[in-house]
Amino acid sequence: MKNLLLLLLAFCISLSTVAAAKSYPFSVQVIGQGKPLIFIPGFACSGEVWKETVDKYQAKYACHVLTIAGFAGEKAVENPSLDAIVKGIAAYIQDQKMENPLLIGHSIGGALSLWVAAEYPHLPGQVIVVDALPYLAAMQNPQAKPDPNADCLGMAKVMEQTDQQHFLLQQRATLSSMISESSRHEEVLKWAVQSDRKTLGLLYCQFWNTDLRQKLATITCPVQVLLEAYFVHAKPLIEAQYSQLKQAKLVYAEKGLHFIMYDDPKWYFSQLDALLNE
């Protein structure tokens, strides 16, 4: 009997060690109960970017809010990569035994949502993309092609060596072109300042050299794309980027910039309400 108890104790310790060792390249906060919604924030952003969205839907949904490692004060991992994040999201869905969760991602988070749906078409039940494109570089140059030999470490080094004052100036200028609701600037700026510079450089370089357009053909779930108001002037380019999707609907906000949830919340929530009630 004593030996059996020792064996069971050893087995339990082993299971605890495996569970403790399980980690993902992001943190997760779960709020609410019900059908699972997975929220993926954009570049350098905290999961807090989804606060108003989570507040609205947590009564009916289990909101799994991610913050990517190295973003907004979240501890960085040694070798960050978009591919590892995609694999991590898929593993998280499977480990949590979720059935057809809805993925909602903003900016780079939207691209990650598409990537997960493309690589693991059996996992998500629906994808909502908030102002993201399958291949950002092609918006600047329609003939662009990813560079498999891009010096992402070099970009990361430049990012790390940028002095704080210059970094702040860069971020303020960027935010003014991405958020028309100026009261939100300082909050998003704080997340950028708290982010790990090496992670920012590596992941942005990888994102710029990632082309998901052909991968979209493998997605089997419905995809809704919510785009900022400005993109209505580039409809042919946008629609060409999403042309491989079998089930996709592209809609354009009535006002505002990249952070649609901040700049046009009435329109944004009307879209989500319609999608979640279908």
N, C-alpha and C positions, 0 to 999 in steps of 0.2 A: 504493500500500500504506500509506504514511504517513497519507494522508487517511482511509483506511478504519479504521486503528487509532485515530486521533483521534476518528472518529465513534463507534466502539464504546465508547471510553473515556467520551465525553460521554453516551452512552446509559446506561452502567452507573452513572455519577454521578447521572444523572437518576432512575434506579430507586431508588438508595440514598436519595436525598433524599425521594422519595415514601414509602418505607418508614419513614424516620426521622420524617416528618411525621405519620404515622398515629398517632393517639392516641385514647384512650377516657376517659370520665369515671370511671375506676376503674383501680387497678393489678391485675395478675394474677400469681399465683405458681402455677406448674404443678409438681405433685408426683406421681410415679408414672407408670405406663404402662398403656394399655389403653383400654377404652370411656370416653368423656369424661363426667365429672361436673362440673357448674358449681355452685360454692358461693357463695351471696350472703348476706352477713351482715346483721344487723338495724341499727337506728338507732344511730348513733355507735359501732358496733362494728368491730373489726378482723376480717380474715379468720381471725385466730388463734382466734376463737370456735369454729371448726370443727376445731381441732387433733386432738382425740381421734377425730373421725369420719374425718379424712383418714388418720391413723395406722392406723386399722383397715382402710381400703379401698384404700390406695395400691398395694398389691401387685398388684391386679387392675384398677385403674382409673386413668386419667389425671385427677387432681383439679385443676381450674382454680379457684383460690381468689381471689375478688375482695375488694378493699377499696375502698369508694366514695370518690371524691375528697372531701377535707375531713373524712373520718371518721378517728379514731384516729391522727392525725398525718400522714395522707396529704395531699399538697399539694392545696389547694382549687382549683377552677376559678372563673372569673369570674362566670358566671351559672348556678349549679347548678339542674338541674331533673330531676324524675323521668322526664319524657318523654325527655330526652336520655340518661339512663341506660338506659332500655328500648331506645332506638335503638342505643346503644353495645353492649349485650349481643348484640343481633341481628347487628350488624356483626361483632362478635368471632367469633361462631359461624360466620358465613359466611366471614370472612377465614381462619379456621383450618381451613376445609373439614370441619367436624364433621358427622357423620351422626347425626341424632337423639340429641343429648346429653340427659342427664337433668339437669334444673334442680332444685336444692334450696335453698330460701331460708327464712330465719328472720325473723319479724316483718315489717318493711317489705321485707326481702329476699324473703319469701314472696309478698307482694303484687306485687313486681316480677316474680317468676317467672310468676305468673298473667297479668300484663300482657303479658309477652313472648309467652307461649303464645297469648294472645287476638289480639294484633296480627300475629303471625307463626306461625300454626298449623302450617305445614309444617316448622318448624325443630326444636322439641323432641320427643323420643320419650316423655318422661314428666316429670311435675312432682311434687315432694314439697314440701308447704307445712308449715313448722314454726311453729305457733301464729300464724297471720295471718288477717285477714279482708278480704274484698273492699271493705268500706266501714266503717271503724272507727267513724265518727261515729254510725252507726245503732245501735250497741250502747248508746250513751247515750240516744239519742232515735230511736226507730224511724221517726219522721216527718222526720228530718233530710234536707236536700238540700245538695249542694255549693254553695258560694258562689263563682261565677266572678270576683267582684270582691273577694275576700278580700285584706286588706292584708298580704301575706306579707313585704314589705319592713319593715313596721312590727313584725311579730313578730321578724324577724331583728335589728332595731335594739334591741329590748328584750332579746333574748338576748345581744347584744354588750355591752350596757351593764350587765348584771347583774354585780355584783362577785364576785370569785373565791370568797369565803367563802360567800356566799348561794348561788352556783351549786353548790358542793360539798354544801351542806346539802340543796338540792333533789334533786341526783342521788342522794345516799345514801338519802333517803326514797323516791325512786322505785325504786331497786334493791331495797330491802327488800320491796317489793310485787311484784317481778318475779323474784327469785331466792331460793329458800328455802335453798339451799346457801350459807351465809354466807361460806365460805372463798373464794368466787368474787367477792365484792363488790368488793374492791380492784382486781382485774384489770380488771373491766368499768368501774369508776369511772375508772381511769387512761385508758382509751380515750376516755371522754367528755371528760375534762379536756384531752386532746390534740387533740380535734376542733375544727374551725373553727366558731366560734359563729354566724357569718352563715349558713353552710351548714346548721347544725342548725335554725335558725329557718325558713329558706326551705323546706327539704325537709319538715319536720314540718307546716308550714302547707299545703303542697301535698298531702301525704299525707292530712291531715284533710279536704281538699276534693276527694279523688279517690274516685269511686264506680265500681268495676269490675263490679258485680253483673250488669248487662246484657251487658257484654263477654264474660262467661264462656261465653255461648252459642256463641261462635265457636271455642272450644278443642276440638280433636279428639283430643288424646292423653289417656291416663289421668292422673288427678290423685289423689294421696293426701294427706289433710290430717290432720296430727298436732296435736291440740289439748291445751292444759293441762287438768289435772284439774278445775279450777273450772268450766270451760265446760260440763261435763256438766249443770249446773243451768240452762243457757240453751240447751238443744238446739233448741227451736223457732226461736229467733232466729238461731242459727248455721246451721241447715239452710235457713232462708229465704234467708240471704245466699248460699248456695251452690246454690240451687235451679236455676239456669240451666246448671249443668255437666252434660254428657251422661254423662261417665265419671268419677265421683267417689266416694271412700270417705272418710268422716269417722270418726276414732277418737279416743278420749279417754285421756290418760295416767292412770295410777293414783294419782299423787301429784305434788306440786310445783307450780311456778308457770310463768311465761312462758318461761324458759330451760329447756325440757324436757331438752335434751341434758346440762345440768348437774344438774338436780333429779331426774330419773328415767332415768338412763342405761341401766339394764338393759332397761326397757320400750322406750325409744327405739331401742336397737340391735336389739332383737328385731323391731321393725317394719321397720327398714331392711334387716335380713338377709332377711326374707320378701320384701320388694319387689325387692331386687337379685337374688334367686335365682329370681324368676318368669321 
